Amino acid sequence: MTASALKYTRQTILEVKSLTPGLFTLRTTRDPGFRFRAGQFARLGVTKADGSVVWRAYSMVSSPFDEHLEFFSIVVPGGEFTSELSRLREGDSLLVDRQAFGYLTLDRFSDGRDLWLLATGTGIAPFLSILQDFEVWEKFQCIKLVYSVREARELAYQDLIAGLTEREHFSDYAGKLQFIPTVTREKHPGALHGRITQLIDNGDLEKAAGLELTPEHSRVLLCGNPQMIDDTRQLLKQRGMQLSLSRRPGQVAVENYW
């Protein structure tokens, strides 16, 4: 085995689902030795026609206890990685780094009553993994999953989200989760209209949630486009909510793999 092969495993594509022309999900086999915490990401590698390998970071959608791995991807027109990834089909191979990475995990918070999961686009992936793990249901009294997309057709994983508390092992926690979809480019029944930052600023998000964002009770995980993360952090900072660091506990945690 070469030194490079020691760093990754070769997994088999089990299923590819196209959600929209620009969004798809990918399910693969999972190496028995691959371990991760809900919310972490893996480095995925695709082999190009010239034999070179391109690597990118992708959060797991699947839970730490699933026998498979699942990922959620956007297709970037002309993108070196996603163009190759979107061409993979059942039976093809995908390289997966042996080590999981990332700090968008619940151990970033030592306390808190309410958990807010704020996502844009494919940034919902780590939150779906977190919501399939017992820890989040035991640790928080209220969980608000806020999912912002441009068009309603991009609201992925609706069946998974709706069915979470219908699973037998989560049924005792049915009242804890509220799903709040938001759509920015059109109005859609059952969804808020506007960007997450606008909805925080004008109070509509808290009104829909029936809950205030406060430093005392709220803990916030952010995942999505970098501009959303930066802007939301600034809004939360104005409310006295700080980034949670190892040397200084706070109320906000983000993932930085761009």
DRENPA-3360 file (N, C-alpha, C; in nm, 2 decimals, always signed):
BEGIN
1 = MTASALKY = +0.08/-0.12/+0.00/+0.00/+0.00/+0.00/+0.09/+0.12/+0.00 ~ +0.06/+0.22/-0.09/+0.14/+0.34/-0.10/+0.11/+0.43/+0.02 ~ +0.19/+0.53/+0.04/+0.17/+0.63/+0.15/+0.04/+0.70/+0.13 ~ +0.01/+0.74/+0.00/-0.11/+0.81/-0.03/-0.23/+0.73/+0.00 ~ -0.23/+0.60/-0.03/-0.34/+0.51/-0.01/-0.37/+0.50/+0.14 ~ -0.27/+0.51/+0.22/-0.30/+0.51/+0.36/-0.39/+0.62/+0.41 ~ -0.39/+0.73/+0.34/-0.47/+0.85/+0.38/-0.62/+0.84/+0.34 ~ -0.65/+0.75/+0.25/-0.79/+0.75/+0.20/-0.83/+0.61/+0.17;
9 = TRQTILEV = -0.96/+0.59/+0.16/-1.02/+0.46/+0.11/-1.10/+0.49/-0.01 ~ -1.12/+0.38/-0.09/-1.20/+0.39/-0.21/-1.33/+0.33/-0.19 ~ -1.44/+0.42/-0.20/-1.57/+0.37/-0.17/-1.65/+0.37/-0.30 ~ -1.76/+0.29/-0.29/-1.84/+0.27/-0.41/-1.97/+0.35/-0.41 ~ -2.01/+0.41/-0.52/-2.13/+0.49/-0.52/-2.25/+0.39/-0.52 ~ -2.34/+0.41/-0.43/-2.46/+0.32/-0.42/-2.58/+0.39/-0.49 ~ -2.59/+0.52/-0.48/-2.70/+0.59/-0.54/-2.67/+0.73/-0.56 ~ -2.72/+0.79/-0.67/-2.71/+0.93/-0.71/-2.85/+0.98/-0.74;
17 = KSLTPGLF = -2.90/+1.08/-0.67/-3.03/+1.14/-0.70/-3.02/+1.29/-0.74 ~ -3.08/+1.32/-0.85/-3.08/+1.46/-0.89/-3.20/+1.52/-0.84 ~ -3.19/+1.63/-0.77/-3.30/+1.70/-0.71/-3.35/+1.82/-0.80 ~ -3.25/+1.89/-0.85/-3.28/+2.00/-0.95/-3.16/+1.99/-1.05 ~ -3.16/+2.07/-1.15/-3.05/+2.07/-1.25/-2.92/+2.10/-1.18 ~ -2.92/+2.17/-1.06/-2.80/+2.21/-1.00/-2.77/+2.15/-0.86 ~ -2.86/+2.05/-0.82/-2.84/+1.99/-0.69/-2.86/+1.84/-0.70 ~ -2.78/+1.77/-0.62/-2.79/+1.62/-0.62/-2.74/+1.56/-0.49;
25 = TLRTTRDP = -2.78/+1.44/-0.46/-2.73/+1.37/-0.34/-2.66/+1.25/-0.39 ~ -2.56/+1.21/-0.30/-2.47/+1.10/-0.34/-2.46/+1.01/-0.22 ~ -2.49/+0.88/-0.23/-2.47/+0.78/-0.12/-2.36/+0.68/-0.16 ~ -2.27/+0.65/-0.07/-2.16/+0.56/-0.09/-2.15/+0.46/+0.02 ~ -2.07/+0.36/-0.01/-2.04/+0.26/+0.10/-1.96/+0.33/+0.20 ~ -1.94/+0.27/+0.32/-1.86/+0.33/+0.43/-1.76/+0.24/+0.48 ~ -1.63/+0.28/+0.48/-1.53/+0.20/+0.54/-1.56/+0.17/+0.69 ~ -1.55/+0.05/+0.73/-1.57/+0.02/+0.87/-1.49/+0.10/+0.97;
33 = GFRFRAGQ = -1.37/+0.14/+0.93/-1.29/+0.22/+1.02/-1.31/+0.37/+1.02 ~ -1.40/+0.42/+0.93/-1.43/+0.56/+0.92/-1.52/+0.61/+1.03 ~ -1.47/+0.69/+1.12/-1.55/+0.74/+1.23/-1.57/+0.89/+1.22 ~ -1.68/+0.94/+1.26/-1.70/+1.09/+1.27/-1.81/+1.13/+1.37 ~ -1.80/+1.25/+1.41/-1.91/+1.31/+1.50/-2.01/+1.38/+1.41 ~ -2.13/+1.38/+1.45/-2.24/+1.44/+1.37/-2.20/+1.59/+1.36 ~ -2.20/+1.64/+1.23/-2.17/+1.78/+1.20/-2.03/+1.79/+1.14 ~ -1.95/+1.68/+1.14/-1.82/+1.69/+1.08/-1.82/+1.67/+0.93;
41 = FARLGVTK = -1.71/+1.69/+0.86/-1.70/+1.67/+0.72/-1.58/+1.58/+0.68 ~ -1.59/+1.53/+0.56/-1.49/+1.44/+0.50/-1.43/+1.51/+0.38 ~ -1.30/+1.48/+0.35/-1.24/+1.52/+0.23/-1.27/+1.41/+0.12 ~ -1.33/+1.45/+0.01/-1.37/+1.36/-0.09/-1.28/+1.39/-0.21 ~ -1.24/+1.28/-0.28/-1.15/+1.29/-0.40/-1.21/+1.23/-0.52 ~ -1.21/+1.29/-0.63/-1.25/+1.24/-0.76/-1.13/+1.23/-0.86 ~ -1.13/+1.13/-0.93/-1.02/+1.11/-1.03/-1.06/+1.16/-1.16 ~ -0.98/+1.25/-1.22/-1.01/+1.31/-1.35/-0.96/+1.22/-1.46;
49 = ADGSVVWR = -0.99/+1.26/-1.58/-0.96/+1.18/-1.70/-0.81/+1.16/-1.71 ~ -0.73/+1.27/-1.67/-0.59/+1.26/-1.68/-0.52/+1.19/-1.57 ~ -0.60/+1.13/-1.48/-0.55/+1.05/-1.36/-0.52/+1.13/-1.24 ~ -0.53/+1.26/-1.24/-0.51/+1.35/-1.12/-0.63/+1.34/-1.04 ~ -0.61/+1.37/-0.91/-0.72/+1.36/-0.81/-0.75/+1.50/-0.76 ~ -0.88/+1.54/-0.76/-0.92/+1.67/-0.70/-0.99/+1.64/-0.57 ~ -0.96/+1.72/-0.47/-1.02/+1.70/-0.33/-1.10/+1.82/-0.29 ~ -1.22/+1.79/-0.22/-1.30/+1.90/-0.17/-1.36/+1.84/-0.03;
57 = AYSMVSSP = -1.40/+1.94/+0.05/-1.46/+1.90/+0.18/-1.61/+1.90/+0.17 ~ -1.67/+1.79/+0.22/-1.81/+1.77/+0.22/-1.86/+1.72/+0.35 ~ -1.96/+1.79/+0.41/-2.02/+1.74/+0.53/-2.11/+1.62/+0.51 ~ -2.11/+1.53/+0.61/-2.19/+1.41/+0.60/-2.34/+1.45/+0.63 ~ -2.43/+1.40/+0.55/-2.57/+1.41/+0.57/-2.61/+1.29/+0.66 ~ -2.55/+1.18/+0.64/-2.58/+1.05/+0.72/-2.54/+1.07/+0.86 ~ -2.60/+0.98/+0.95/-2.57/+0.99/+1.09/-2.44/+0.91/+1.11 ~ -2.37/+0.93/+1.23/-2.25/+0.86/+1.26/-2.28/+0.71/+1.27;
65 = FDEHLEFF = -2.40/+0.66/+1.28/-2.43/+0.52/+1.30/-2.48/+0.45/+1.17 ~ -2.50/+0.53/+1.06/-2.54/+0.46/+0.94/-2.42/+0.38/+0.88 ~ -2.46/+0.28/+0.80/-2.36/+0.19/+0.74/-2.31/+0.25/+0.61 ~ -2.38/+0.36/+0.56/-2.34/+0.43/+0.44/-2.30/+0.57/+0.47 ~ -2.25/+0.64/+0.37/-2.22/+0.78/+0.38/-2.31/+0.85/+0.28 ~ -2.36/+0.97/+0.31/-2.44/+1.05/+0.22/-2.39/+1.19/+0.22 ~ -2.39/+1.25/+0.10/-2.34/+1.39/+0.08/-2.44/+1.46/-0.01 ~ -2.44/+1.59/+0.00/-2.54/+1.68/-0.07/-2.45/+1.78/-0.14;
73 = SIVVPGGE = -2.47/+1.79/-0.27/-2.38/+1.88/-0.35/-2.46/+1.97/-0.45 ~ -2.40/+2.08/-0.47/-2.44/+2.17/-0.58/-2.35/+2.15/-0.70 ~ -2.40/+2.17/-0.82/-2.32/+2.16/-0.94/-2.27/+2.30/-0.97 ~ -2.14/+2.33/-0.97/-2.09/+2.46/-1.00/-2.05/+2.45/-1.15 ~ -2.12/+2.53/-1.24/-2.09/+2.53/-1.38/-1.94/+2.55/-1.41 ~ -1.88/+2.45/-1.47/-1.73/+2.45/-1.50/-1.65/+2.43/-1.38 ~ -1.71/+2.39/-1.27/-1.63/+2.36/-1.15/-1.54/+2.24/-1.16 ~ -1.42/+2.25/-1.12/-1.32/+2.14/-1.14/-1.37/+2.02/-1.06;
81 = FTSELSRL = -1.42/+2.03/-0.94/-1.46/+1.92/-0.86/-1.60/+1.87/-0.89 ~ -1.70/+1.97/-0.88/-1.84/+1.93/-0.89/-1.88/+1.88/-1.03 ~ -1.81/+1.92/-1.13/-1.84/+1.87/-1.26/-1.80/+1.73/-1.27 ~ -1.69/+1.69/-1.21/-1.65/+1.55/-1.21/-1.74/+1.47/-1.11 ~ -1.77/+1.52/-1.00/-1.86/+1.45/-0.90/-2.00/+1.42/-0.96 ~ -2.05/+1.52/-1.03/-2.19/+1.50/-1.08/-2.20/+1.40/-1.19 ~ -2.08/+1.36/-1.24/-2.08/+1.26/-1.35/-2.08/+1.12/-1.30 ~ -2.05/+1.10/-1.17/-2.04/+0.97/-1.11/-2.18/+0.90/-1.10;
89 = REGDSLLV = -2.18/+0.77/-1.12/-2.30/+0.69/-1.12/-2.28/+0.57/-1.03 ~ -2.39/+0.50/-1.01/-2.39/+0.38/-0.93/-2.28/+0.28/-0.97 ~ -2.19/+0.24/-0.88/-2.09/+0.15/-0.92/-1.95/+0.22/-0.93 ~ -1.95/+0.35/-0.95/-1.83/+0.42/-0.97/-1.76/+0.44/-0.83 ~ -1.64/+0.48/-0.83/-1.56/+0.50/-0.71/-1.55/+0.64/-0.66 ~ -1.54/+0.66/-0.53/-1.52/+0.79/-0.48/-1.41/+0.78/-0.37 ~ -1.31/+0.86/-0.36/-1.21/+0.85/-0.26/-1.26/+0.93/-0.13 ~ -1.24/+0.87/-0.02/-1.28/+0.94/+0.11/-1.16/+0.93/+0.20;
97 = DRQAFGYL = -1.12/+1.05/+0.25/-1.01/+1.06/+0.35/-1.05/+0.97/+0.47 ~ -0.95/+0.91/+0.53/-0.97/+0.82/+0.64/-1.01/+0.90/+0.77 ~ -0.98/+1.03/+0.77/-1.00/+1.11/+0.89/-1.12/+1.21/+0.87 ~ -1.21/+1.22/+0.96/-1.31/+1.33/+0.95/-1.26/+1.45/+1.02 ~ -1.31/+1.57/+0.97/-1.26/+1.69/+1.02/-1.38/+1.78/+1.06 ~ -1.35/+1.89/+1.13/-1.45/+2.00/+1.15/-1.50/+2.01/+1.30 ~ -1.55/+2.13/+1.33/-1.58/+2.16/+1.46/-1.73/+2.21/+1.47 ~ -1.81/+2.18/+1.37/-1.95/+2.22/+1.38/-2.03/+2.11/+1.45;
105 = TLDRFSDG = -1.99/+2.09/+1.58/-2.04/+1.98/+1.66/-2.10/+2.04/+1.79 ~ -2.18/+1.96/+1.85/-2.25/+2.01/+1.97/-2.15/+2.03/+2.09 ~ -2.04/+1.97/+2.09/-1.94/+1.99/+2.20/-1.89/+2.13/+2.20 ~ -1.92/+2.22/+2.10/-1.88/+2.36/+2.10/-1.96/+2.43/+2.21 ~ -2.07/+2.37/+2.26/-2.15/+2.44/+2.36/-2.15/+2.36/+2.49 ~ -2.13/+2.42/+2.60/-2.13/+2.35/+2.73/-2.27/+2.37/+2.79 ~ -2.35/+2.46/+2.74/-2.48/+2.49/+2.80/-2.57/+2.54/+2.69 ~ -2.68/+2.60/+2.73/-2.78/+2.65/+2.64/-2.91/+2.57/+2.65;
113 = RDLWLLAT = -3.02/+2.64/+2.62/-3.15/+2.58/+2.62/-3.21/+2.55/+2.48 ~ -3.19/+2.65/+2.39/-3.24/+2.65/+2.26/-3.13/+2.64/+2.16 ~ -3.15/+2.55/+2.06/-3.05/+2.53/+1.95/-3.11/+2.58/+1.82 ~ -3.04/+2.68/+1.76/-3.08/+2.73/+1.63/-2.98/+2.67/+1.52 ~ -3.03/+2.61/+1.42/-2.95/+2.55/+1.31/-2.98/+2.64/+1.19 ~ -2.89/+2.73/+1.15/-2.92/+2.82/+1.04/-2.84/+2.78/+0.92 ~ -2.91/+2.74/+0.81/-2.84/+2.69/+0.69/-2.88/+2.76/+0.56 ~ -2.79/+2.77/+0.47/-2.83/+2.81/+0.33/-2.78/+2.70/+0.24;
121 = GTGIAPFL = -2.86/+2.67/+0.14/-2.82/+2.57/+0.03/-2.78/+2.44/+0.09 ~ -2.67/+2.39/+0.04/-2.62/+2.26/+0.08/-2.56/+2.26/+0.23 ~ -2.56/+2.38/+0.29/-2.52/+2.39/+0.42/-2.61/+2.32/+0.52 ~ -2.72/+2.27/+0.48/-2.81/+2.19/+0.57/-2.75/+2.06/+0.60 ~ -2.66/+2.01/+0.52/-2.61/+1.87/+0.54/-2.56/+1.84/+0.68 ~ -2.47/+1.91/+0.74/-2.43/+1.87/+0.88/-2.54/+1.87/+0.98 ~ -2.64/+1.96/+0.96/-2.75/+1.97/+1.05/-2.84/+1.84/+1.04 ~ -2.85/+1.79/+0.92/-2.93/+1.66/+0.91/-2.86/+1.55/+0.98;
129 = SILQDFEV = -2.73/+1.55/+0.98/-2.65/+1.45/+1.05/-2.67/+1.47/+1.20 ~ -2.67/+1.59/+1.25/-2.68/+1.62/+1.39/-2.82/+1.58/+1.44 ~ -2.92/+1.60/+1.35/-3.06/+1.57/+1.39/-3.09/+1.42/+1.39 ~ -3.00/+1.34/+1.34/-3.02/+1.20/+1.34/-2.94/+1.13/+1.45 ~ -2.89/+1.21/+1.54/-2.81/+1.17/+1.65/-2.88/+1.20/+1.78 ~ -2.88/+1.11/+1.88/-2.95/+1.13/+2.00/-2.90/+1.25/+2.08 ~ -2.78/+1.29/+2.07/-2.72/+1.39/+2.16/-2.80/+1.52/+2.15 ~ -2.84/+1.56/+2.03/-2.90/+1.69/+2.02/-3.04/+1.69/+2.09;
137 = WEKFQCIK = -3.11/+1.58/+2.08/-3.24/+1.57/+2.14/-3.24/+1.57/+2.29 ~ -3.13/+1.51/+2.35/-3.11/+1.51/+2.49/-3.06/+1.64/+2.55 ~ -2.98/+1.71/+2.47/-2.91/+1.83/+2.52/-3.00/+1.96/+2.52 ~ -3.09/+1.97/+2.42/-3.16/+2.10/+2.41/-3.31/+2.08/+2.43 ~ -3.38/+2.18/+2.48/-3.52/+2.18/+2.50/-3.60/+2.21/+2.37 ~ -3.54/+2.31/+2.29/-3.60/+2.35/+2.17/-3.50/+2.35/+2.05 ~ -3.54/+2.30/+1.94/-3.45/+2.30/+1.82/-3.52/+2.37/+1.70 ~ -3.46/+2.47/+1.65/-3.51/+2.54/+1.53/-3.42/+2.52/+1.41;
145 = LVYSVREA = -3.47/+2.45/+1.31/-3.40/+2.43/+1.19/-3.44/+2.53/+1.09 ~ -3.36/+2.62/+1.05/-3.39/+2.73/+0.95/-3.31/+2.70/+0.83 ~ -3.38/+2.68/+0.72/-3.32/+2.64/+0.59/-3.36/+2.74/+0.48 ~ -3.26/+2.81/+0.43/-3.28/+2.92/+0.33/-3.23/+2.87/+0.20 ~ -3.32/+2.89/+0.10/-3.29/+2.86/-0.04/-3.34/+2.97/-0.13 ~ -3.30/+2.97/-0.26/-3.34/+3.07/-0.35/-3.48/+3.04/-0.40 ~ -3.51/+2.92/-0.44/-3.64/+2.87/-0.50/-3.69/+2.76/-0.42 ~ -3.82/+2.75/-0.41/-3.88/+2.64/-0.32/-3.84/+2.50/-0.37;
153 = RELAYQDL = -3.82/+2.48/-0.49/-3.78/+2.35/-0.54/-3.65/+2.30/-0.49 ~ -3.57/+2.39/-0.43/-3.44/+2.36/-0.38/-3.44/+2.32/-0.23 ~ -3.56/+2.31/-0.17/-3.58/+2.27/-0.03/-3.57/+2.12/-0.03 ~ -3.45/+2.07/-0.01/-3.41/+1.93/-0.01/-3.44/+1.86/+0.12 ~ -3.45/+1.73/+0.12/-3.46/+1.64/+0.23/-3.59/+1.67/+0.32 ~ -3.70/+1.71/+0.25/-3.82/+1.74/+0.32/-3.88/+1.61/+0.39 ~ -3.87/+1.50/+0.32/-3.92/+1.38/+0.38/-3.84/+1.33/+0.50 ~ -3.71/+1.35/+0.50/-3.62/+1.31/+0.61/-3.66/+1.40/+0.73;
161 = IAGLTERE = -3.67/+1.53/+0.70/-3.69/+1.63/+0.81/-3.83/+1.60/+0.88 ~ -3.93/+1.58/+0.79/-4.07/+1.56/+0.84/-4.07/+1.43/+0.92 ~ -3.99/+1.33/+0.88/-4.00/+1.20/+0.94/-3.91/+1.18/+1.06 ~ -3.83/+1.28/+1.10/-3.74/+1.26/+1.21/-3.80/+1.21/+1.34 ~ -3.90/+1.29/+1.38/-3.97/+1.26/+1.51/-4.07/+1.15/+1.50 ~ -4.09/+1.10/+1.38/-4.18/+0.98/+1.36/-4.10/+0.85/+1.38 ~ -3.97/+0.86/+1.38/-3.88/+0.74/+1.41/-3.91/+0.70/+1.55 ~ -3.92/+0.57/+1.57/-3.95/+0.52/+1.70/-3.85/+0.57/+1.81;
169 = HFSDYAGK = -3.73/+0.57/+1.78/-3.63/+0.61/+1.88/-3.62/+0.76/+1.91 ~ -3.69/+0.84/+1.83/-3.70/+0.99/+1.85/-3.84/+1.03/+1.89 ~ -3.93/+0.94/+1.90/-4.07/+0.98/+1.92/-4.10/+1.05/+2.05 ~ -4.02/+1.03/+2.15/-4.04/+1.10/+2.27/-4.00/+1.24/+2.27 ~ -3.93/+1.29/+2.16/-3.88/+1.42/+2.15/-3.96/+1.50/+2.04 ~ -4.08/+1.45/+2.00/-4.16/+1.51/+1.89/-4.18/+1.66/+1.90 ~ -4.20/+1.71/+2.02/-4.23/+1.85/+2.03/-4.11/+1.95/+2.03 ~ -3.99/+1.89/+2.02/-3.87/+1.98/+2.03/-3.83/+2.05/+1.90;
177 = LQFIPTVT = -3.86/+1.99/+1.79/-3.81/+2.04/+1.66/-3.92/+2.12/+1.59 ~ -3.87/+2.24/+1.54/-3.95/+2.32/+1.45/-3.87/+2.35/+1.32 ~ -3.93/+2.31/+1.21/-3.86/+2.34/+1.08/-3.91/+2.47/+1.02 ~ -3.82/+2.56/+0.99/-3.86/+2.69/+0.93/-3.79/+2.71/+0.80 ~ -3.86/+2.68/+0.69/-3.80/+2.71/+0.56/-3.81/+2.85/+0.52 ~ -3.71/+2.90/+0.45/-3.72/+3.04/+0.39/-3.68/+3.04/+0.25 ~ -3.75/+3.11/+0.17/-3.72/+3.12/+0.02/-3.70/+3.27/-0.01 ~ -3.59/+3.29/-0.09/-3.55/+3.43/-0.11/-3.60/+3.49/-0.24;
185 = REKHPGAL = -3.62/+3.41/-0.34/-3.65/+3.47/-0.48/-3.80/+3.45/-0.52 ~ -3.87/+3.39/-0.43/-4.02/+3.38/-0.46/-4.09/+3.36/-0.33 ~ -4.22/+3.38/-0.34/-4.30/+3.35/-0.22/-4.36/+3.21/-0.23 ~ -4.36/+3.14/-0.12/-4.40/+3.00/-0.12/-4.48/+2.97/+0.00 ~ -4.60/+2.91/-0.01/-4.68/+2.88/+0.10/-4.61/+2.80/+0.21 ~ -4.62/+2.84/+0.33/-4.55/+2.77/+0.44/-4.41/+2.81/+0.47 ~ -4.36/+2.90/+0.38/-4.22/+2.94/+0.40/-4.21/+3.09/+0.42 ~ -4.11/+3.13/+0.50/-4.08/+3.27/+0.51/-4.02/+3.32/+0.38;
193 = HGRITQLI = -4.03/+3.45/+0.36/-3.98/+3.51/+0.23/-3.87/+3.61/+0.27 ~ -3.74/+3.58/+0.23/-3.63/+3.67/+0.26/-3.51/+3.59/+0.31 ~ -3.40/+3.66/+0.31/-3.27/+3.60/+0.36/-3.27/+3.59/+0.51 ~ -3.19/+3.50/+0.56/-3.19/+3.47/+0.71/-3.15/+3.60/+0.78 ~ -3.06/+3.68/+0.73/-3.01/+3.80/+0.79/-3.13/+3.90/+0.80 ~ -3.21/+3.91/+0.69/-3.32/+4.01/+0.69/-3.42/+3.96/+0.79 ~ -3.45/+3.83/+0.80/-3.55/+3.78/+0.89/-3.51/+3.79/+1.04 ~ -3.38/+3.79/+1.06/-3.33/+3.82/+1.20/-3.35/+3.97/+1.23;
201 = DNGDLEKA = -3.31/+4.05/+1.14/-3.30/+4.19/+1.15/-3.44/+4.25/+1.17 ~ -3.54/+4.20/+1.10/-3.68/+4.26/+1.11/-3.76/+4.18/+1.21 ~ -3.71/+4.08/+1.27/-3.78/+4.01/+1.38/-3.88/+3.90/+1.33 ~ -3.89/+3.88/+1.20/-3.98/+3.78/+1.14/-3.94/+3.64/+1.18 ~ -3.81/+3.61/+1.19/-3.76/+3.47/+1.22/-3.81/+3.44/+1.36 ~ -3.78/+3.52/+1.46/-3.82/+3.50/+1.60/-3.97/+3.49/+1.61 ~ -4.04/+3.57/+1.53/-4.19/+3.56/+1.54/-4.24/+3.43/+1.49 ~ -4.18/+3.38/+1.38/-4.22/+3.25/+1.33/-4.19/+3.14/+1.42;
209 = AGLELTPE = -4.07/+3.15/+1.49/-4.02/+3.05/+1.58/-4.10/+3.05/+1.72 ~ -4.15/+3.17/+1.75/-4.21/+3.19/+1.88/-4.11/+3.19/+1.99 ~ -3.99/+3.23/+1.95/-3.88/+3.22/+2.05/-3.78/+3.33/+2.01 ~ -3.72/+3.39/+2.12/-3.62/+3.50/+2.10/-3.48/+3.44/+2.09 ~ -3.39/+3.51/+2.01/-3.25/+3.47/+2.01/-3.18/+3.56/+2.11 ~ -3.14/+3.49/+2.22/-3.07/+3.56/+2.33/-2.94/+3.49/+2.37 ~ -2.85/+3.57/+2.42/-2.72/+3.51/+2.47/-2.74/+3.41/+2.58 ~ -2.85/+3.43/+2.66/-2.87/+3.35/+2.78/-2.91/+3.21/+2.74;
217 = HSRVLLCG = -3.00/+3.20/+2.64/-3.06/+3.07/+2.61/-3.03/+3.01/+2.48 ~ -2.99/+3.09/+2.38/-2.97/+3.05/+2.24/-2.83/+3.00/+2.21 ~ -2.82/+2.89/+2.14/-2.69/+2.85/+2.09/-2.71/+2.83/+1.94 ~ -2.62/+2.88/+1.86/-2.64/+2.89/+1.71/-2.53/+2.83/+1.63 ~ -2.57/+2.73/+1.54/-2.47/+2.68/+1.45/-2.51/+2.73/+1.31 ~ -2.40/+2.78/+1.24/-2.42/+2.84/+1.11/-2.34/+2.76/+1.00 ~ -2.41/+2.73/+0.89/-2.34/+2.66/+0.78/-2.41/+2.71/+0.65 ~ -2.33/+2.75/+0.55/-2.38/+2.79/+0.43/-2.28/+2.88/+0.36;
225 = NPQMIDDT = -2.33/+2.97/+0.27/-2.23/+3.06/+0.20/-2.16/+3.15/+0.30 ~ -2.04/+3.18/+0.27/-1.95/+3.27/+0.36/-2.01/+3.40/+0.39 ~ -2.08/+3.46/+0.29/-2.14/+3.60/+0.32/-2.25/+3.59/+0.42 ~ -2.34/+3.48/+0.41/-2.44/+3.46/+0.51/-2.38/+3.45/+0.65 ~ -2.28/+3.37/+0.66/-2.21/+3.34/+0.79/-2.16/+3.47/+0.85 ~ -2.09/+3.55/+0.77/-2.03/+3.67/+0.82/-2.13/+3.77/+0.86 ~ -2.24/+3.79/+0.78/-2.34/+3.88/+0.81/-2.42/+3.84/+0.93 ~ -2.45/+3.71/+0.94/-2.53/+3.66/+1.06/-2.45/+3.67/+1.18;
233 = RQLLKQRG = -2.32/+3.64/+1.18/-2.24/+3.66/+1.29/-2.24/+3.80/+1.35 ~ -2.24/+3.90/+1.25/-2.24/+4.04/+1.29/-2.37/+4.08/+1.36 ~ -2.48/+4.03/+1.31/-2.61/+4.05/+1.37/-2.62/+3.99/+1.51 ~ -2.57/+3.87/+1.52/-2.57/+3.80/+1.65/-2.48/+3.87/+1.75 ~ -2.37/+3.92/+1.70/-2.27/+3.99/+1.79/-2.33/+4.12/+1.85 ~ -2.42/+4.18/+1.77/-2.49/+4.30/+1.82/-2.58/+4.27/+1.93 ~ -2.62/+4.14/+1.94/-2.71/+4.09/+2.05/-2.63/+4.03/+2.17 ~ -2.50/+4.05/+2.16/-2.41/+4.00/+2.27/-2.37/+3.85/+2.25;
241 = MQLSLSRR = -2.39/+3.80/+2.13/-2.36/+3.66/+2.11/-2.22/+3.64/+2.04 ~ -2.13/+3.57/+2.10/-1.99/+3.56/+2.06/-1.96/+3.42/+2.00 ~ -1.86/+3.42/+1.92/-1.81/+3.29/+1.86/-1.76/+3.20/+1.97 ~ -1.79/+3.08/+1.97/-1.75/+2.99/+2.08/-1.61/+2.93/+2.04 ~ -1.51/+2.96/+2.13/-1.37/+2.92/+2.10/-1.33/+2.83/+2.22 ~ -1.22/+2.75/+2.20/-1.18/+2.66/+2.30/-1.13/+2.74/+2.43 ~ -1.08/+2.86/+2.41/-1.04/+2.94/+2.52/-1.15/+3.03/+2.58 ~ -1.26/+3.04/+2.50/-1.37/+3.12/+2.55/-1.50/+3.07/+2.50;
249 = PGQVAVEN = -1.58/+3.01/+2.59/-1.71/+2.96/+2.55/-1.80/+3.07/+2.50 ~ -1.88/+3.04/+2.40/-1.97/+3.14/+2.34/-2.10/+3.08/+2.30 ~ -2.17/+3.15/+2.21/-2.31/+3.11/+2.18/-2.32/+3.08/+2.03 ~ -2.21/+3.09/+1.95/-2.22/+3.08/+1.80/-2.10/+2.99/+1.76 ~ -2.13/+2.90/+1.67/-2.03/+2.81/+1.61/-2.05/+2.81/+1.46 ~ -1.94/+2.81/+1.38/-1.94/+2.80/+1.23/-1.85/+2.70/+1.18 ~ -1.87/+2.66/+1.05/-1.77/+2.58/+0.99/-1.69/+2.66/+0.88 ~ -1.56/+2.64/+0.88/-1.48/+2.71/+0.78/-1.40/+2.62/+0.70;
257 = YW = -1.46/+2.57/+0.58/-1.39/+2.49/+0.49/-1.39/+2.54/+0.35 ~ -1.42/+2.67/+0.34/-1.41/+2.73/+0.20/-1.27/+2.78/+0.18;
% end
